[in-house]
C-alpha cells in the first residue's frame, strides 16, 4: 500500500513477500520448527531457514517470530502501530509544577524544560528581591530619621 501526497511514497513490505515466504511464515505462526516445515514442504531445513531469513529482512523484523507475528497481523487486517513510530506528546510546560515536594505530588516529575524555566525565574527573581529589600531598608531608615551618609 503506497501513500500519495507531498511526502515520500512508502511501499508496503508485505507486497514483496512471495508465496513461499508467506507459506513458511504461516508455518512459524503455527509454532513449527525448521525441520518440521522442511518435512511438510519437502525441502531441506537449511532452505527453510534461508527463506525465513529473507522474509525477516524484507519485513524488517528482529527475528522469524516477529516476522511471523507481523505477517499474521497483516493477514488478519490489523494495522500495526509500533511504539518506536509513535511519538509521545510533549510534557506540558504550564502550569509549572512546584520544585518542592507537596502532599499531592511527593515525587519530582520535572523535566529539563521545567528546570530551565525555574532557573530563569530564580535568576530574575533573586536580584529583584534583594534590590527591593535593600530599597525598603533605605526608605525605612529615612522614615525613622537615620542619616544614610
N, C-alpha and C positions, 0 to 999 in steps of 0.2 A: 504494500500500500504506500504510494508515494504522495507526499503533500505538495500542494501547489501554492503559489504565492511568492512574495518577495524573499522569503527565507530559502535557504538551500534545500533542495529536494533530498528527502531521506528515503532510501529504499528499504522495504521490509525484508529482513534477512530470511524469513521463512519461505519466500519465493525462490531462494537459491538452493533450498533443500530438494534433492531428487527423491524418487520413490524408495530407494534403498535406505537413504538417511532416515526417512520418515518411518519405515518399517522397523529398522533397528532401534530407533528412539522409542517406538511403541513397545518393543520387547523390553527395553530398560524400564519403562514405566510399569511393566508387569513384574519387576524385580528379578529379571533373568540375568544371569552372568554370561560372559562372552562365550564360554563353552556351550552353554545351553542354547544360545542364539545360533551359534555355528551349527550345532547338531540339527536344529529345527530347519534352518535355511540351507543346509548342505554346503557350507563353506568352512574355511578354517577360522579358528578363534582369532588369529592374527589379522585376517581380513575384516572381521567384525570390529576389532579394536581400531583399525585404520579408518573405517567408515565412521565410527562413532567419534573419533578424534577430529575428522573433517567436519562433522555436524557440530561438534562443540566449538570449533574455530569459526564456523560460519555464523553461529548464533552469538558468539562472544561470551560463552558461558565459562565458568571456572572448571567444571568437570562434566562428565557424561550425565550425571544425575541431575545437575542443574539444567543441562540442555534438554533432558527428557521432561523435566518439570515445565520448562518454558514451552516446549512443544505441546505438552498436554494442555496447558492453559490456552495456548493459541488455537489448538484444535477444538477446544470446547467453547471458544469465542470470548474468553475472558481477556480484557486488556490488562497488561502488566504495568503497574506503576512501581518502580523500584525506588527505594529510599535515596539512592545516590542521585536520582534525577529530579527529585522534588526538593526545591529549596525551602528552608524553614523561613517563616515570617520573621522580619527583623524585630528585635525586642523594642518595646515602647520606651521612648526617652522621657516622655512626660505623662503622668505625674512622676516626678523624680522620687525614687524610694529613699527613705532615710538611711544615712550611712551607719546609724546606730541600731542595735537590736531593739525590737519593740515586742509587745505582748502578742501582736498579730503575726509578726514575722521575725522569729529569732535568728533565722539564717540570713547571711549576707548574699543576696541574689544579684548583686551589681555586676555589670559587665564593664568593658573599657569605656564605653560611651558615658555611662553614669559616672565613672571615676573622673573622666575628663571634665564633665560639667561641674562636679563637686569641687574639683581642683580650681577651676576658673572662678567659681563662686567664692571660695575661700581666699583666693589670691586677690580678688577685688574687694571683698567684704572686710578682710582683716585690716588693711591700711585705712579704709574709710572709718572703721570702728575706732581704731587708735587715734586717728585725727579728730574724730568727733569727741572722744573722751578728753583729749588734750584741750580742745576748744572750750568744752564745758567747764573744765577746771579753771581755765583762764578767765572765763566770764564770771564764775563763782568767786574767784579771787578778787576781781574788780568790784563785785557787788558787796563783798564784806569789807572792802576798803584796803586791801593789801596792795602794796606798791609793786607792780610787776618788774621793776628795774632791779 
